[in-house]
Amino acid sequence: MNIHINGEPLSLSNEEQSVAAALGIYLTAQQALLSFAVALNGEFVSKDDYATTVLSSGDSLDVLFPIQGG
């Protein structure tokens, strides 16, 4: 199954069809420790739902990290 994360193509196996699994492949270990938000096809997904939200081929995930500034 093929999806996009932040515009980059990502291929997932049959076992890797949840938001949590996709993030596990895409994020570095350091990024996974940071605060971030995830949108699936433009709709935000609660962190509590990452493991149970199933992806479909062609879906698009956006991973958004807060920007520090002043």
mmCIF file as Biopython writes it, N, C-alpha, C and O atoms, coordinates in Angstrom:
data_model
#
loop_
_atom_site.group_PDB
_atom_site.id
_atom_site.type_symbol
_atom_site.label_atom_id
_atom_site.label_alt_id
_atom_site.label_comp_id
_atom_site.label_asym_id
_atom_site.label_entity_id
_atom_site.label_seq_id
_atom_site.pdbx_PDB_ins_code
_atom_site.Cartn_x
_atom_site.Cartn_y
_atom_site.Cartn_z
_atom_site.occupancy
_atom_site.B_iso_or_equiv
_atom_site.auth_seq_id
_atom_site.auth_asym_id
_atom_site.pdbx_PDB_model_num
ATOM 1   N N  . MET A ? 1  ? 0.854  -1.170 0.000  1.0 0.0 1  A 1 
ATOM 2   C CA . MET A ? 1  ? 0.000  0.000  0.000  1.0 0.0 1  A 1 
ATOM 3   C C  . MET A ? 1  ? 0.900  1.232  0.000  1.0 0.0 1  A 1 
ATOM 4   O O  . MET A ? 1  ? 1.909  1.274  0.703  1.0 0.0 1  A 1 
ATOM 5   N N  . ASN A ? 2  ? 0.532  2.217  -0.781 1.0 0.0 2  A 1 
ATOM 6   C CA . ASN A ? 2  ? 1.323  3.440  -0.887 1.0 0.0 2  A 1 
ATOM 7   C C  . ASN A ? 2  ? 0.541  4.622  -0.327 1.0 0.0 2  A 1 
ATOM 8   O O  . ASN A ? 2  ? -0.631 4.825  -0.646 1.0 0.0 2  A 1 
ATOM 9   N N  . ILE A ? 3  ? 1.225  5.398  0.523  1.0 0.0 3  A 1 
ATOM 10  C CA . ILE A ? 3  ? 0.666  6.624  1.093  1.0 0.0 3  A 1 
ATOM 11  C C  . ILE A ? 3  ? 1.701  7.725  0.935  1.0 0.0 3  A 1 
ATOM 12  O O  . ILE A ? 3  ? 2.787  7.492  0.406  1.0 0.0 3  A 1 
ATOM 13  N N  . HIS A ? 4  ? 1.367  8.914  1.391  1.0 0.0 4  A 1 
ATOM 14  C CA . HIS A ? 4  ? 2.319  10.026 1.440  1.0 0.0 4  A 1 
ATOM 15  C C  . HIS A ? 4  ? 2.345  10.588 2.859  1.0 0.0 4  A 1 
ATOM 16  O O  . HIS A ? 4  ? 1.306  10.734 3.503  1.0 0.0 4  A 1 
ATOM 17  N N  . ILE A ? 5  ? 3.544  10.898 3.331  1.0 0.0 5  A 1 
ATOM 18  C CA . ILE A ? 5  ? 3.705  11.599 4.602  1.0 0.0 5  A 1 
ATOM 19  C C  . ILE A ? 5  ? 4.501  12.864 4.314  1.0 0.0 5  A 1 
ATOM 20  O O  . ILE A ? 5  ? 5.628  12.806 3.825  1.0 0.0 5  A 1 
ATOM 21  N N  . ASN A ? 6  ? 3.899  14.008 4.625  1.0 0.0 6  A 1 
ATOM 22  C CA . ASN A ? 6  ? 4.519  15.305 4.342  1.0 0.0 6  A 1 
ATOM 23  C C  . ASN A ? 6  ? 4.974  15.389 2.884  1.0 0.0 6  A 1 
ATOM 24  O O  . ASN A ? 6  ? 6.028  15.949 2.582  1.0 0.0 6  A 1 
ATOM 25  N N  . GLY A ? 7  ? 4.164  14.823 1.985  1.0 0.0 7  A 1 
ATOM 26  C CA . GLY A ? 7  ? 4.445  14.884 0.563  1.0 0.0 7  A 1 
ATOM 27  C C  . GLY A ? 7  ? 5.405  13.842 0.037  1.0 0.0 7  A 1 
ATOM 28  O O  . GLY A ? 7  ? 5.619  13.753 -1.172 1.0 0.0 7  A 1 
ATOM 29  N N  . GLU A ? 8  ? 5.991  13.049 0.927  1.0 0.0 8  A 1 
ATOM 30  C CA . GLU A ? 8  ? 6.946  12.029 0.516  1.0 0.0 8  A 1 
ATOM 31  C C  . GLU A ? 8  ? 6.243  10.675 0.419  1.0 0.0 8  A 1 
ATOM 32  O O  . GLU A ? 8  ? 5.485  10.308 1.317  1.0 0.0 8  A 1 
ATOM 33  N N  . PRO A ? 9  ? 6.487  9.925  -0.668 1.0 0.0 9  A 1 
ATOM 34  C CA . PRO A ? 9  ? 5.846  8.605  -0.791 1.0 0.0 9  A 1 
ATOM 35  C C  . PRO A ? 9  ? 6.405  7.619  0.230  1.0 0.0 9  A 1 
ATOM 36  O O  . PRO A ? 9  ? 7.593  7.641  0.553  1.0 0.0 9  A 1 
ATOM 37  N N  . LEU A ? 10 ? 5.531  6.759  0.728  1.0 0.0 10 A 1 
ATOM 38  C CA . LEU A ? 10 ? 5.927  5.724  1.687  1.0 0.0 10 A 1 
ATOM 39  C C  . LEU A ? 10 ? 5.128  4.476  1.370  1.0 0.0 10 A 1 
ATOM 40  O O  . LEU A ? 10 ? 3.906  4.532  1.225  1.0 0.0 10 A 1 
ATOM 41  N N  . SER A ? 11 ? 5.812  3.353  1.263  1.0 0.0 11 A 1 
ATOM 42  C CA . SER A ? 11 ? 5.160  2.074  0.995  1.0 0.0 11 A 1 
ATOM 43  C C  . SER A ? 11 ? 5.030  1.305  2.297  1.0 0.0 11 A 1 
ATOM 44  O O  . SER A ? 11 ? 6.004  1.149  3.032  1.0 0.0 11 A 1 
ATOM 45  N N  . LEU A ? 12 ? 3.813  0.819  2.586  1.0 0.0 12 A 1 
ATOM 46  C CA . LEU A ? 12 ? 3.537  0.072  3.812  1.0 0.0 12 A 1 
ATOM 47  C C  . LEU A ? 12 ? 3.165  -1.362 3.478  1.0 0.0 12 A 1 
ATOM 48  O O  . LEU A ? 12 ? 2.532  -1.624 2.455  1.0 0.0 12 A 1 
ATOM 49  N N  . SER A ? 13 ? 3.558  -2.288 4.339  1.0 0.0 13 A 1 
ATOM 50  C CA . SER A ? 13 ? 3.166  -3.684 4.167  1.0 0.0 13 A 1 
ATOM 51  C C  . SER A ? 13 ? 1.764  -3.890 4.740  1.0 0.0 13 A 1 
ATOM 52  O O  . SER A ? 13 ? 1.184  -2.968 5.313  1.0 0.0 13 A 1 
ATOM 53  N N  . ASN A ? 14 ? 1.228  -5.076 4.587  1.0 0.0 14 A 1 
ATOM 54  C CA . ASN A ? 14 ? -0.109 -5.378 5.102  1.0 0.0 14 A 1 
ATOM 55  C C  . ASN A ? 14 ? -0.191 -5.272 6.615  1.0 0.0 14 A 1 
ATOM 56  O O  . ASN A ? 14 ? -1.268 -5.017 7.155  1.0 0.0 14 A 1 
ATOM 57  N N  . GLU A ? 15 ? 0.925  -5.462 7.313  1.0 0.0 15 A 1 
ATOM 58  C CA . GLU A ? 15 ? 0.940  -5.379 8.771  1.0 0.0 15 A 1 
ATOM 59  C C  . GLU A ? 15 ? 1.068  -3.935 9.259  1.0 0.0 15 A 1 
ATOM 60  O O  . GLU A ? 15 ? 0.830  -3.656 10.434 1.0 0.0 15 A 1 
ATOM 61  N N  . GLU A ? 16 ? 1.438  -3.029 8.376  1.0 0.0 16 A 1 
ATOM 62  C CA . GLU A ? 16 ? 1.737  -1.648 8.757  1.0 0.0 16 A 1 
ATOM 63  C C  . GLU A ? 16 ? 0.678  -0.699 8.201  1.0 0.0 16 A 1 
ATOM 64  O O  . GLU A ? 16 ? 0.992  0.176  7.394  1.0 0.0 16 A 1 
ATOM 65  N N  . GLN A ? 17 ? -0.563 -0.867 8.622  1.0 0.0 17 A 1 
ATOM 66  C CA . GLN A ? 17 ? -1.627 -0.076 8.020  1.0 0.0 17 A 1 
ATOM 67  C C  . GLN A ? 17 ? -2.255 0.939  8.957  1.0 0.0 17 A 1 
ATOM 68  O O  . GLN A ? 17 ? -3.287 1.521  8.621  1.0 0.0 17 A 1 
ATOM 69  N N  . SER A ? 18 ? -1.663 1.169  10.121 1.0 0.0 18 A 1 
ATOM 70  C CA . SER A ? 18 ? -2.205 2.174  11.045 1.0 0.0 18 A 1 
ATOM 71  C C  . SER A ? 18 ? -1.353 3.436  10.995 1.0 0.0 18 A 1 
ATOM 72  O O  . SER A ? 18 ? -0.220 3.422  10.512 1.0 0.0 18 A 1 
ATOM 73  N N  . VAL A ? 19 ? -1.914 4.516  11.497 1.0 0.0 19 A 1 
ATOM 74  C CA . VAL A ? 19 ? -1.167 5.761  11.596 1.0 0.0 19 A 1 
ATOM 75  C C  . VAL A ? 19 ? 0.081  5.537  12.451 1.0 0.0 19 A 1 
ATOM 76  O O  . VAL A ? 19 ? 1.164  6.008  12.104 1.0 0.0 19 A 1 
ATOM 77  N N  . ALA A ? 20 ? -0.067 4.823  13.564 1.0 0.0 20 A 1 
ATOM 78  C CA . ALA A ? 20 ? 1.064  4.562  14.452 1.0 0.0 20 A 1 
ATOM 79  C C  . ALA A ? 20 ? 2.188  3.824  13.730 1.0 0.0 20 A 1 
ATOM 80  O O  . ALA A ? 20 ? 3.359  4.164  13.900 1.0 0.0 20 A 1 
ATOM 81  N N  . ALA A ? 21 ? 1.846  2.824  12.931 1.0 0.0 21 A 1 
ATOM 82  C CA . ALA A ? 21 ? 2.857  2.054  12.201 1.0 0.0 21 A 1 
ATOM 83  C C  . ALA A ? 21 ? 3.566  2.931  11.180 1.0 0.0 21 A 1 
ATOM 84  O O  . ALA A ? 21 ? 4.788  2.862  11.047 1.0 0.0 21 A 1 
ATOM 85  N N  . ALA A ? 22 ? 2.818  3.750  10.461 1.0 0.0 22 A 1 
ATOM 86  C CA . ALA A ? 22 ? 3.415  4.640  9.464  1.0 0.0 22 A 1 
ATOM 87  C C  . ALA A ? 22 ? 4.361  5.641  10.121 1.0 0.0 22 A 1 
ATOM 88  O O  . ALA A ? 22 ? 5.445  5.917  9.607  1.0 0.0 22 A 1 
ATOM 89  N N  . LEU A ? 23 ? 3.938  6.183  11.265 1.0 0.0 23 A 1 
ATOM 90  C CA . LEU A ? 23 ? 4.792  7.125  11.981 1.0 0.0 23 A 1 
ATOM 91  C C  . LEU A ? 23 ? 6.059  6.439  12.478 1.0 0.0 23 A 1 
ATOM 92  O O  . LEU A ? 23 ? 7.133  7.040  12.483 1.0 0.0 23 A 1 
ATOM 93  N N  . GLY A ? 24 ? 5.934  5.187  12.893 1.0 0.0 24 A 1 
ATOM 94  C CA . GLY A ? 24 ? 7.088  4.430  13.357 1.0 0.0 24 A 1 
ATOM 95  C C  . GLY A ? 24 ? 8.144  4.252  12.279 1.0 0.0 24 A 1 
ATOM 96  O O  . GLY A ? 24 ? 9.339  4.188  12.569 1.0 0.0 24 A 1 
ATOM 97  N N  . ILE A ? 25 ? 7.696  4.173  11.042 1.0 0.0 25 A 1 
ATOM 98  C CA . ILE A ? 25 ? 8.621  4.040  9.919  1.0 0.0 25 A 1 
ATOM 99  C C  . ILE A ? 25 ? 9.191  5.399  9.527  1.0 0.0 25 A 1 
ATOM 100 O O  . ILE A ? 25 ? 10.381 5.521  9.237  1.0 0.0 25 A 1 
ATOM 101 N N  . TYR A ? 26 ? 8.346  6.400  9.521  1.0 0.0 26 A 1 
ATOM 102 C CA . TYR A ? 26 ? 8.723  7.713  8.985  1.0 0.0 26 A 1 
ATOM 103 C C  . TYR A ? 26 ? 9.564  8.557  9.944  1.0 0.0 26 A 1 
ATOM 104 O O  . TYR A ? 26 ? 10.549 9.168  9.528  1.0 0.0 26 A 1 
ATOM 105 N N  . LEU A ? 27 ? 9.188  8.596  11.213 1.0 0.0 27 A 1 
ATOM 106 C CA . LEU A ? 27 ? 9.851  9.485  12.171 1.0 0.0 27 A 1 
ATOM 107 C C  . LEU A ? 27 ? 11.177 8.918  12.650 1.0 0.0 27 A 1 
ATOM 108 O O  . LEU A ? 27 ? 11.325 7.706  12.814 1.0 0.0 27 A 1 
ATOM 109 N N  . THR A ? 28 ? 12.142 9.806  12.874 1.0 0.0 28 A 1 
ATOM 110 C CA . THR A ? 28 ? 13.379 9.382  13.518 1.0 0.0 28 A 1 
ATOM 111 C C  . THR A ? 28 ? 13.083 9.182  15.011 1.0 0.0 28 A 1 
ATOM 112 O O  . THR A ? 28 ? 12.038 9.603  15.505 1.0 0.0 28 A 1 
ATOM 113 N N  . ALA A ? 29 ? 13.998 8.545  15.708 1.0 0.0 29 A 1 
ATOM 114 C CA . ALA A ? 29 ? 13.813 8.324  17.144 1.0 0.0 29 A 1 
ATOM 115 C C  . ALA A ? 29 ? 13.688 9.654  17.884 1.0 0.0 29 A 1 
ATOM 116 O O  . ALA A ? 29 ? 12.886 9.771  18.811 1.0 0.0 29 A 1 
ATOM 117 N N  . GLN A ? 30 ? 14.470 10.655 17.485 1.0 0.0 30 A 1 
ATOM 118 C CA . GLN A ? 30 ? 14.397 11.967 18.138 1.0 0.0 30 A 1 
ATOM 119 C C  . GLN A ? 30 ? 13.072 12.651 17.841 1.0 0.0 30 A 1 
ATOM 120 O O  . GLN A ? 30 ? 12.479 13.249 18.739 1.0 0.0 30 A 1 
ATOM 121 N N  . GLN A ? 31 ? 12.596 12.580 16.611 1.0 0.0 31 A 1 
ATOM 122 C CA . GLN A ? 31 ? 11.318 13.202 16.253 1.0 0.0 31 A 1 
ATOM 123 C C  . GLN A ? 31 ? 10.163 12.561 17.013 1.0 0.0 31 A 1 
ATOM 124 O O  . GLN A ? 31 ? 9.227  13.253 17.413 1.0 0.0 31 A 1 
ATOM 125 N N  . ALA A ? 32 ? 10.218 11.260 17.213 1.0 0.0 32 A 1 
ATOM 126 C CA . ALA A ? 32 ? 9.142  10.549 17.906 1.0 0.0 32 A 1 
ATOM 127 C C  . ALA A ? 32 ? 8.991  11.021 19.345 1.0 0.0 32 A 1 
ATOM 128 O O  . ALA A ? 32 ? 7.910  10.896 19.920 1.0 0.0 32 A 1 
ATOM 129 N N  . LEU A ? 33 ? 10.051 11.560 19.936 1.0 0.0 33 A 1 
ATOM 130 C CA . LEU A ? 33 ? 10.001 12.041 21.311 1.0 0.0 33 A 1 
ATOM 131 C C  . LEU A ? 33 ? 9.419  13.449 21.424 1.0 0.0 33 A 1 
ATOM 132 O O  . LEU A ? 33 ? 9.036  13.877 22.513 1.0 0.0 33 A 1 
ATOM 133 N N  . LEU A ? 34 ? 9.351  14.166 20.310 1.0 0.0 34 A 1 
ATOM 134 C CA . LEU A ? 34 ? 8.851  15.540 20.311 1.0 0.0 34 A 1 
ATOM 135 C C  . LEU A ? 34 ? 7.328  15.581 20.272 1.0 0.0 34 A 1 
ATOM 136 O O  . LEU A ? 34 ? 6.680  14.582 19.962 1.0 0.0 34 A 1 
ATOM 137 N N  . SER A ? 35 ? 6.772  16.726 20.586 1.0 0.0 35 A 1 
ATOM 138 C CA . SER A ? 35 ? 5.342  16.948 20.429 1.0 0.0 35 A 1 
ATOM 139 C C  . SER A ? 35 ? 5.060  17.222 18.962 1.0 0.0 35 A 1 
ATOM 140 O O  . SER A ? 35 ? 5.791  17.967 18.310 1.0 0.0 35 A 1 
ATOM 141 N N  . PHE A ? 36 ? 4.000  16.618 18.446 1.0 0.0 36 A 1 
ATOM 142 C CA . PHE A ? 36 ? 3.604  16.862 17.064 1.0 0.0 36 A 1 
ATOM 143 C C  . PHE A ? 36 ? 2.129  16.537 16.905 1.0 0.0 36 A 1 
ATOM 144 O O  . PHE A ? 36 ? 1.529  15.859 17.739 1.0 0.0 36 A 1 
ATOM 145 N N  . ALA A ? 37 ? 1.566  17.031 15.830 1.0 0.0 37 A 1 
ATOM 146 C CA . ALA A ? 37 ? 0.169  16.748 15.487 1.0 0.0 37 A 1 
ATOM 147 C C  . ALA A ? 37 ? 0.157  16.026 14.148 1.0 0.0 37 A 1 
ATOM 148 O O  . ALA A ? 37 ? 1.059  16.198 13.328 1.0 0.0 37 A 1 
ATOM 149 N N  . VAL A ? 38 ? -0.878 15.215 13.936 1.0 0.0 38 A 1 
ATOM 150 C CA . VAL A ? 38 ? -0.997 14.460 12.692 1.0 0.0 38 A 1 
ATOM 151 C C  . VAL A ? 38 ? -2.362 14.715 12.079 1.0 0.0 38 A 1 
ATOM 152 O O  . VAL A ? 38 ? -3.385 14.678 12.762 1.0 0.0 38 A 1 
ATOM 153 N N  . ALA A ? 39 ? -2.357 14.976 10.769 1.0 0.0 39 A 1 
ATOM 154 C CA . ALA A ? 39 ? -3.603 15.120 10.015 1.0 0.0 39 A 1 
ATOM 155 C C  . ALA A ? 39 ? -3.640 14.037 8.944  1.0 0.0 39 A 1 
ATOM 156 O O  . ALA A ? 39 ? -2.664 13.829 8.224  1.0 0.0 39 A 1 
ATOM 157 N N  . LEU A ? 40 ? -4.765 13.358 8.848  1.0 0.0 40 A 1 
ATOM 158 C CA . LEU A ? 40 ? -4.994 12.339 7.824  1.0 0.0 40 A 1 
ATOM 159 C C  . LEU A ? 40 ? -5.956 12.920 6.802  1.0 0.0 40 A 1 
ATOM 160 O O  . LEU A ? 40 ? -7.118 13.184 7.114  1.0 0.0 40 A 1 
ATOM 161 N N  . ASN A ? 41 ? -5.479 13.117 5.597  1.0 0.0 41 A 1 
ATOM 162 C CA . ASN A ? 41 ? -6.291 13.709 4.530  1.0 0.0 41 A 1 
ATOM 163 C C  . ASN A ? 41 ? -6.937 15.014 4.977  1.0 0.0 41 A 1 
ATOM 164 O O  . ASN A ? 41 ? -8.090 15.297 4.650  1.0 0.0 41 A 1 
ATOM 165 N N  . GLY A ? 42 ? -6.166 15.814 5.736  1.0 0.0 42 A 1 
ATOM 166 C CA . GLY A ? 42 ? -6.627 17.129 6.158  1.0 0.0 42 A 1 
ATOM 167 C C  . GLY A ? 42 ? -7.409 17.163 7.453  1.0 0.0 42 A 1 
ATOM 168 O O  . GLY A ? 42 ? -7.771 18.246 7.914  1.0 0.0 42 A 1 
ATOM 169 N N  . GLU A ? 43 ? -7.683 16.018 8.057  1.0 0.0 43 A 1 
ATOM 170 C CA . GLU A ? 43 ? -8.433 15.949 9.323  1.0 0.0 43 A 1 
ATOM 171 C C  . GLU A ? 43 ? -7.490 15.498 10.434 1.0 0.0 43 A 1 
ATOM 172 O O  . GLU A ? 43 ? -6.828 14.467 10.317 1.0 0.0 43 A 1 
ATOM 173 N N  . PHE A ? 44 ? -7.434 16.280 11.514 1.0 0.0 44 A 1 
ATOM 174 C CA . PHE A ? 44 ? -6.533 15.922 12.612 1.0 0.0 44 A 1 
ATOM 175 C C  . PHE A ? 44 ? -6.964 14.625 13.284 1.0 0.0 44 A 1 
ATOM 176 O O  . PHE A ? 44 ? -8.153 14.346 13.440 1.0 0.0 44 A 1 
ATOM 177 N N  . VAL A ? 45 ? -5.961 13.839 13.678 1.0 0.0 45 A 1 
ATOM 178 C CA . VAL A ? 45 ? -6.168 12.554 14.342 1.0 0.0 45 A 1 
ATOM 179 C C  . VAL A ? 45 ? -5.659 12.689 15.769 1.0 0.0 45 A 1 
ATOM 180 O O  . VAL A ? 45 ? -4.536 13.142 15.986 1.0 0.0 45 A 1 
ATOM 181 N N  . SER A ? 46 ? -6.468 12.303 16.738 1.0 0.0 46 A 1 
ATOM 182 C CA . SER A ? 46 ? -6.062 12.331 18.134 1.0 0.0 46 A 1 
ATOM 183 C C  . SER A ? 46 ? -4.941 11.323 18.369 1.0 0.0 46 A 1 
ATOM 184 O O  . SER A ? 46 ? -4.942 10.237 17.788 1.0 0.0 46 A 1 
ATOM 185 N N  . LYS A ? 47 ? -3.997 11.684 19.214 1.0 0.0 47 A 1 
ATOM 186 C CA . LYS A ? 47 ? -2.885 10.776 19.536 1.0 0.0 47 A 1 
ATOM 187 C C  . LYS A ? 47 ? -3.405 9.437  20.065 1.0 0.0 47 A 1 
ATOM 188 O O  . LYS A ? 47 ? -2.803 8.393  19.813 1.0 0.0 47 A 1 
ATOM 189 N N  . ASP A ? 48 ? -4.508 9.468  20.787 1.0 0.0 48 A 1 
ATOM 190 C CA . ASP A ? 48 ? -5.108 8.238  21.317 1.0 0.0 48 A 1 
ATOM 191 C C  . ASP A ? 48 ? -5.596 7.309  20.210 1.0 0.0 48 A 1 
ATOM 192 O O  . ASP A ? 48 ? -5.783 6.115  20.446 1.0 0.0 48 A 1 
ATOM 193 N N  . ASP A ? 49 ? -5.806 7.840  19.005 1.0 0.0 49 A 1 
ATOM 194 C CA . ASP A ? 49 ? -6.354 7.053  17.901 1.0 0.0 49 A 1 
ATOM 195 C C  . ASP A ? 49 ? -5.306 6.605  16.884 1.0 0.0 49 A 1 
ATOM 196 O O  . ASP A ? 49 ? -5.660 5.953  15.901 1.0 0.0 49 A 1 
ATOM 197 N N  . TYR A ? 50 ? -4.041 6.930  17.085 1.0 0.0 50 A 1 
ATOM 198 C CA . TYR A ? 50 ? -3.006 6.573  16.107 1.0 0.0 50 A 1 
ATOM 199 C C  . TYR A ? 50 ? -2.976 5.060  15.846 1.0 0.0 50 A 1 
ATOM 200 O O  . TYR A ? 50 ? -2.870 4.632  14.697 1.0 0.0 50 A 1 
ATOM 201 N N  . ALA A ? 51 ? -3.069 4.265  16.892 1.0 0.0 51 A 1 
ATOM 202 C CA . ALA A ? 51 ? -2.944 2.809  16.732 1.0 0.0 51 A 1 
ATOM 203 C C  . ALA A ? 51 ? -4.175 2.184  16.077 1.0 0.0 51 A 1 
ATOM 204 O O  . ALA A ? 51 ? -4.072 1.118  15.471 1.0 0.0 51 A 1 
ATOM 205 N N  . THR A ? 52 ? -5.323 2.823  16.189 1.0 0.0 52 A 1 
ATOM 206 C CA . THR A ? 52 ? -6.558 2.227  15.671 1.0 0.0 52 A 1 
ATOM 207 C C  . THR A ? 52 ? -7.051 2.868  14.379 1.0 0.0 52 A 1 
ATOM 208 O O  . THR A ? 52 ? -8.009 2.382  13.778 1.0 0.0 52 A 1 
ATOM 209 N N  . THR A ? 53 ? -6.413 3.950  13.944 1.0 0.0 53 A 1 
ATOM 210 C CA . THR A ? 53 ? -6.814 4.595  12.693 1.0 0.0 53 A 1 
ATOM 211 C C  . THR A ? 53 ? -6.130 3.885  11.534 1.0 0.0 53 A 1 
ATOM 212 O O  . THR A ? 53 ? -4.907 3.923  11.396 1.0 0.0 53 A 1 
ATOM 213 N N  . VAL A ? 54 ? -6.940 3.238  10.704 1.0 0.0 54 A 1 
ATOM 214 C CA . VAL A ? 54 ? -6.431 2.439  9.596  1.0 0.0 54 A 1 
ATOM 215 C C  . VAL A ? 54 ? -6.274 3.313  8.357  1.0 0.0 54 A 1 
ATOM 216 O O  . VAL A ? 54 ? -7.145 4.118  8.028  1.0 0.0 54 A 1 
ATOM 217 N N  . LEU A ? 55 ? -5.153 3.136  7.686  1.0 0.0 55 A 1 
ATOM 218 C CA . LEU A ? 55 ? -4.861 3.882  6.470  1.0 0.0 55 A 1 
ATOM 219 C C  . LEU A ? 55 ? -5.311 3.103  5.241  1.0 0.0 55 A 1 
ATOM 220 O O  . LEU A ? 55 ? -5.397 1.875  5.261  1.0 0.0 55 A 1 
ATOM 221 N N  . SER A ? 56 ? -5.595 3.836  4.177  1.0 0.0 56 A 1 
ATOM 222 C CA . SER A ? 56 ? -5.932 3.249  2.883  1.0 0.0 56 A 1 
ATOM 223 C C  . SER A ? 56 ? -4.918 3.724  1.856  1.0 0.0 56 A 1 
ATOM 224 O O  . SER A ? 56 ? -4.300 4.777  2.017  1.0 0.0 56 A 1 
ATOM 225 N N  . SER A ? 57 ? -4.754 2.945  0.807  1.0 0.0 57 A 1 
ATOM 226 C CA . SER A ? 57 ? -3.830 3.329  -0.251 1.0 0.0 57 A 1 
ATOM 227 C C  . SER A ? 57 ? -4.214 4.706  -0.793 1.0 0.0 57 A 1 
ATOM 228 O O  . SER A ? 57 ? -5.386 4.978  -1.054 1.0 0.0 57 A 1 
ATOM 229 N N  . GLY A ? 58 ? -3.219 5.559  -0.955 1.0 0.0 58 A 1 
ATOM 230 C CA . GLY A ? 58 ? -3.443 6.899  -1.463 1.0 0.0 58 A 1 
ATOM 231 C C  . GLY A ? 58 ? -3.662 7.946  -0.385 1.0 0.0 58 A 1 
ATOM 232 O O  . GLY A ? 58 ? -3.738 9.137  -0.688 1.0 0.0 58 A 1 
ATOM 233 N N  . ASP A ? 59 ? -3.767 7.518  0.877  1.0 0.0 59 A 1 
ATOM 234 C CA . ASP A ? 59 ? -3.952 8.479  1.971  1.0 0.0 59 A 1 
ATOM 235 C C  . ASP A ? 59 ? -2.738 9.389  2.096  1.0 0.0 59 A 1 
ATOM 236 O O  . ASP A ? 59 ? -1.635 9.054  1.665  1.0 0.0 59 A 1 
ATOM 237 N N  . SER A ? 60 ? -2.977 10.548 2.699  1.0 0.0 60 A 1 
ATOM 238 C CA . SER A ? 60 ? -1.920 11.524 2.921  1.0 0.0 60 A 1 
ATOM 239 C C  . SER A ? 60 ? -1.890 11.912 4.395  1.0 0.0 60 A 1 
ATOM 240 O O  . SER A ? 60 ? -2.901 12.341 4.952  1.0 0.0 60 A 1 
ATOM 241 N N  . LEU A ? 61 ? -0.732 11.760 5.018  1.0 0.0 61 A 1 
ATOM 242 C CA . LEU A ? 61 ? -0.532 12.178 6.399  1.0 0.0 61 A 1 
ATOM 243 C C  . LEU A ? 61 ? 0.341  13.427 6.407  1.0 0.0 61 A 1 
ATOM 244 O O  . LEU A ? 61 ? 1.318  13.524 5.665  1.0 0.0 61 A 1 
ATOM 245 N N  . ASP A ? 62 ? -0.024 14.368 7.251  1.0 0.0 62 A 1 
ATOM 246 C CA . ASP A ? 62 ? 0.808  15.534 7.501  1.0 0.0 62 A 1 
ATOM 247 C C  . ASP A ? 62 ? 1.218  15.486 8.959  1.0 0.0 62 A 1 
ATOM 248 O O  . ASP A ? 62 ? 0.366  15.426 9.845  1.0 0.0 62 A 1 
ATOM 249 N N  . VAL A ? 63 ? 2.520  15.513 9.213  1.0 0.0 63 A 1 
ATOM 250 C CA . VAL A ? 63 ? 3.063  15.529 10.567 1.0 0.0 63 A 1 
ATOM 251 C C  . VAL A ? 63 ? 3.564  16.945 10.816 1.0 0.0 63 A 1 
ATOM 252 O O  . VAL A ? 63 ? 4.453  17.437 10.120 1.0 0.0 63 A 1 
ATOM 253 N N  . LEU A ? 64 ? 2.979  17.592 11.821 1.0 0.0 64 A 1 
ATOM 254 C CA . LEU A ? 64 ? 3.256  18.993 12.088 1.0 0.0 64 A 1 
ATOM 255 C C  . LEU A ? 64 ? 3.934  19.162 13.439 1.0 0.0 64 A 1 
ATOM 256 O O  . LEU A ? 64 ? 3.393  18.764 14.470 1.0 0.0 64 A 1 
ATOM 257 N N  . PHE A ? 65 ? 5.121  19.753 13.426 1.0 0.0 65 A 1 
ATOM 258 C CA . PHE A ? 65 ? 5.870  20.024 14.641 1.0 0.0 65 A 1 
ATOM 259 C C  . PHE A ? 65 ? 5.694  21.496 14.994 1.0 0.0 65 A 1 
ATOM 260 O O  . PHE A ? 65 ? 5.654  22.335 14.094 1.0 0.0 65 A 1 
ATOM 261 N N  . PRO A ? 66 ? 5.588  21.835 16.281 1.0 0.0 66 A 1 
ATOM 262 C CA . PRO A ? 66 ? 5.471  23.250 16.651 1.0 0.0 66 A 1 
ATOM 263 C C  . PRO A ? 66 ? 6.750  23.997 16.312 1.0 0.0 66 A 1 
ATOM 264 O O  . PRO A ? 66 ? 7.848  23.441 16.356 1.0 0.0 66 A 1 
ATOM 265 N N  . ILE A ? 67 ? 6.585  25.260 15.973 1.0 0.0 67 A 1 
ATOM 266 C CA . ILE A ? 67 ? 7.731  26.109 15.623 1.0 0.0 67 A 1 
ATOM 267 C C  . ILE A ? 67 ? 7.978  27.080 16.793 1.0 0.0 67 A 1 
ATOM 268 O O  . ILE A ? 67 ? 7.077  27.797 17.229 1.0 0.0 67 A 1 
ATOM 269 N N  . GLN A ? 68 ? 9.202  27.080 17.273 1.0 0.0 68 A 1 
ATOM 270 C CA . GLN A ? 68 ? 9.590  27.984 18.344 1.0 0.0 68 A 1 
ATOM 271 C C  . GLN A ? 68 ? 9.968  29.323 17.735 1.0 0.0 68 A 1 
ATOM 272 O O  . GLN A ? 68 ? 10.558 29.378 16.656 1.0 0.0 68 A 1 
ATOM 273 N N  . GLY A ? 69 ? 9.639  30.370 18.408 1.0 0.0 69 A 1 
ATOM 274 C CA . GLY A ? 69 ? 10.037 31.672 17.897 1.0 0.0 69 A 1 
ATOM 275 C C  . GLY A ? 69 ? 9.531  32.790 18.770 1.0 0.0 69 A 1 
ATOM 276 O O  . GLY A ? 69 ? 8.860  32.553 19.775 1.0 0.0 69 A 1 
ATOM 277 N N  . GLY A ? 70 ? 9.842  33.968 18.401 1.0 0.0 70 A 1 
ATOM 278 C CA . GLY A ? 70 ? 9.406  35.079 19.210 1.0 0.0 70 A 1 
ATOM 279 C C  . GLY A ? 70 ? 9.619  36.327 18.525 1.0 0.0 70 A 1 
ATOM 280 O O  . GLY A ? 70 ? 9.306  37.388 19.065 1.0 0.0 70 A 1 
#
